[in-house]
Amino acid sequence: MRFPLLCIAAMLVALPAAAQNAKKAAPKVDPVVERAKQRCVEQHGVDCDTPEGLREWIIQDRQMTPEQQRSAAAARRVRASQTR
């Protein structure tokens, strides 16, 4: 009776440690970097493997805040009124 209890206790201790090791083994993939790398390759980019080469692609995919959108729209209206 004592042996099965020891086995169960050992398994309960070992399971969290095994789960932690499994989490550490899986590399974290940043979806922003993966998207930038994909776009770089599709557009025949030269330097698609280094962070410096992907910087432009990451910047292009960045979402604008509402304040930035208003500023860009105002600047666009000013440019359009100056060309008339």
Secondary structure by P-SEA (a helix, b strand, c coil): caaaaaaaaaaaaaaaaaaaaaaaabbbbcaaaaaaaaaaaaaccccccccccaaaaaaaaccccaaaaaaaaaaaaaaaaaac
